[in-house]
């Protein structure tokens, strides 16, 4: 959860530099709400990162 908060804070600081479509913003909001409803679902970044590295 701390990683998500850190990333969200970083993005909030530079949001003017990151153009998003309304569809992208809606999708991000939906995913964030889903995370807040069930923060234990999903995998830690380290696990996902390792899986991606193995695919390369």
C-alpha angles and dihedrals in degrees: 000000000000091000091053091049092049092049092046091050091049091051092047090057093057102028092127088061094053112068113207129186118230088251092054092047091050092049092049091049091050092049092047091051089049089052092050090051093051113013093169092064116094132029134287116262091247091059093047092046092052091049090051092049090053090053093055 
